[in-house]
């Protein structure tokens, strides 16, 4: 039997944060229902409080969940501009076992946990991940500790979430080019300049390369399809077109992939990703 696992950075919108009618808490829950995944990872799920009625709807959909606040050391858009700290939510229709809080690099709390295939009872360790968005240097600091934990985990592994990192291929070569870095540094608008500078830094490929070479993980989406758009909560005038792949499902060799999909625009600057996995036979 297969297990469908999804991840969706919803920009804190389960808290009810909405602007111009885009991405209300109700819209996000509608999107989660359409995903119909056994396990759902929600980086930046909500900002301190969940909107009324959200938890009741999720429970009606068959989910139980575990939340973890990113922590006081977090430098997220939500905290810097809205004064609120986001939380990551892990939801599952399967029993969750052995939940552990990760604090890689002392930058942001995340979690790992185990679920089992209900038919074969084979366990899978899932690492719900949202790496720092500020620089590749900070992400590498997190990855150094992540690799240690991944290598110490003997069961099949899925690292899924918003990694804020790209493979150095395709569009990433443009984002990381010297020309784009030069242009980014000379854009008058501070917000757009900051975004493009960070995007160029995400395109180095170092973080994903280390997870591949040091932890033996590979991308469940070999096509490296884009997952995020420039239509962000502070730039709703931008088009909702997918530009960069920074959301990933990285899997160990014991995992097979039956299907990988990217969802439609659901009101966040990220699109949901969903991977249907099977644990390979002995």
Residue pairs with C-beta under 8 A, 6 or more apart in sequence:
1 117
1 118
1 119
1 120
1 278
2 117
2 258
2 276
2 277
2 278
3 38
3 39
3 94
3 115
3 117
3 124
3 276
3 277
3 278
4 35
4 36
4 37
4 38
4 39
4 259
4 274
4 275
4 276
4 277
5 37
5 38
5 39
5 40
5 41
5 126
5 158
5 160
5 249
5 274
5 275
5 276
5 277
6 35
6 37
6 39
6 40
6 41
6 272
6 273
6 274
6 275
7 40
7 41
7 42
7 43
7 128
7 160
7 161
7 162
7 247
7 249
7 272
7 273
7 274
8 31
8 32
8 35
8 40
8 41
8 42
8 43
8 263
8 266
8 268
8 270
8 271
8 272
8 273
9 42
9 43
9 44
9 130
9 161
9 162
9 247
9 268
9 269
9 270
10 23
10 28
10 42
10 43
10 44
10 45
10 266
10 267
10 268
10 270
11 17
11 23
11 44
11 232
11 233
11 268
11 269
11 270
12 44
12 45
12 46
12 47
12 78
12 84
12 86
13 23
13 24
13 25
13 27
13 28
13 46
13 267
13 268
14 25
14 28
14 29
14 42
14 45
14 46
14 50
14 51
14 54
14 89
15 25
15 46
15 47
15 48
15 49
15 50
15 51
15 84
16 24
16 25
16 51
16 52
17 23
17 47
17 82
17 233
18 24
18 25
18 267
19 233
19 236
20 236
22 236
22 267
23 233
23 266
23 267
23 268
24 267
25 50
25 51
25 53
25 54
26 53
27 266
27 267
28 266
28 267
28 268
29 54
29 57
29 58
30 266
31 263
31 266
31 267
31 272
32 40
32 58
32 61
32 91
33 61
34 263
35 263
35 272
35 274
37 274
38 92
38 93
38 94
38 115
39 90
39 91
39 92
39 93
39 94
39 115
39 126
40 63
40 90
40 91
40 92
41 88
41 89
41 90
41 91
41 126
41 128
41 129
41 160
41 161
42 88
42 89
42 90
42 91
43 88
43 128
43 129
43 130
43 161
43 162
44 76
44 78
44 86
44 87
44 88
44 130
44 162
45 67
45 86
45 87
45 88
45 89
46 54
46 86
46 87
46 89
47 78
47 82
47 84
47 85
47 86
47 87
48 84
48 85
48 86
48 87
58 65
58 91
62 93
63 91
63 92
63 93
64 91
64 92
64 93
64 96
65 89
65 90
65 91
65 92
66 89
66 90
66 96
66 99
66 111
66 113
67 87
67 88
67 89
67 90
68 87
68 88
68 90
68 101
68 109
68 110
68 111
69 85
69 86
69 87
69 109
70 76
70 85
70 86
70 87
70 88
70 108
70 109
70 130
71 85
71 103
71 108
71 109
72 85
73 106
73 107
73 108
74 85
74 86
74 107
74 108
75 132
75 134
76 85
76 86
76 133
77 233
77 234
78 84
78 85
78 86
79 85
79 86
81 234
88 109
88 110
88 111
88 128
88 130
90 96
90 99
90 111
90 113
90 126
90 128
92 115
94 115
94 116
94 118
95 115
95 116
96 113
96 114
96 115
97 113
97 114
97 115
97 116
97 123
98 113
98 114
99 111
99 112
99 113
100 111
100 112
100 113
101 109
101 110
101 111
102 109
102 110
102 111
102 112
102 127
102 145
102 146
102 149
103 109
103 110
104 110
104 141
104 142
104 143
104 144
104 145
104 146
104 149
105 132
105 138
105 141
105 142
105 144
105 145
107 132
107 138
107 141
107 142
108 130
108 131
108 132
108 142
110 127
110 128
110 129
110 130
110 161
111 128
112 125
112 126
112 127
112 128
112 149
113 125
113 126
113 128
114 123
114 124
114 125
114 126
114 155
115 123
115 124
115 126
116 122
116 123
116 124
117 123
117 124
117 278
117 279
120 279
122 156
122 279
123 155
123 156
124 155
124 156
124 157
124 158
124 255
124 277
124 279
125 153
125 155
125 156
125 157
125 158
126 157
126 158
126 159
126 160
127 146
127 149
127 150
127 157
127 158
127 159
127 160
127 161
128 160
128 161
129 146
129 159
129 160
129 161
129 162
129 163
130 161
130 162
130 163
130 164
131 139
131 142
131 143
131 161
131 162
131 163
131 164
131 165
131 207
132 138
132 139
132 142
132 164
133 164
133 198
134 198
135 198
135 201
136 165
136 201
136 202
136 204
136 206
136 207
139 163
139 164
139 165
139 207
140 206
140 207
140 210
143 207
143 210
143 211
146 159
146 211
146 215
147 210
147 211
147 214
147 215
150 157
150 159
150 211
150 215
150 217
151 214
151 215
155 254
156 251
156 252
156 254
156 255
156 279
157 217
157 251
157 252
157 254
157 255
158 249
158 250
158 251
158 252
158 255
158 275
158 277
159 211
159 217
159 248
159 249
159 250
159 251
160 248
160 249
160 250
160 273
160 275
161 247
161 248
162 246
162 247
162 270
163 207
163 208
163 246
163 247
163 248
163 250
164 202
164 246
165 202
165 205
165 206
165 207
165 208
165 246
165 248
166 172
166 175
166 176
166 202
166 203
166 205
166 208
166 224
166 244
166 245
166 246
167 205
167 208
167 219
167 224
167 245
168 176
168 203
168 204
168 205
168 209
169 205
169 224
170 224
171 226
171 243
171 244
171 245
172 202
172 203
172 205
172 244
172 245
173 203
174 180
175 199
175 200
175 202
175 203
175 244
176 200
176 203
176 204
176 205
177 200
180 196
180 200
181 197
181 200
183 196
184 193
184 196
184 197
184 199
184 200
185 193
185 197
186 193
187 193
187 196
191 234
191 235
192 235
195 230
195 232
199 244
202 244
202 246
203 244
208 219
208 248
208 250
211 217
211 250
212 218
212 250
216 252
216 253
217 250
217 251
217 252
218 250
218 251
218 253
219 248
219 249
219 250
219 251
220 248
220 249
220 250
220 251
220 255
220 257
220 260
220 275
220 277
221 245
221 248
221 249
221 260
221 273
221 275
224 245
225 242
225 245
225 262
226 242
226 243
226 244
226 245
226 262
227 242
227 244
227 245
227 246
227 247
227 262
227 270
227 271
227 273
228 242
228 243
228 244
228 245
228 246
228 247
228 269
228 270
228 271
229 238
229 239
229 240
229 241
229 242
229 243
229 265
229 269
229 270
229 271
230 238
230 239
230 241
230 243
230 269
231 238
231 239
231 240
231 265
231 269
232 238
232 269
233 269
240 265
242 262
242 271
247 270
247 271
247 273
248 273
249 260
249 273
249 275
251 257
251 275
251 277
254 279
254 280
255 277
255 278
255 279
255 280
256 277
256 278
256 279
256 280
257 275
257 276
257 277
257 278
258 276
258 277
258 278
259 274
259 275
259 276
260 273
260 274
260 275
260 276
261 273
261 274
262 271
262 272
262 273
262 274
263 271
263 272
263 273
263 274
264 271
265 271
266 272
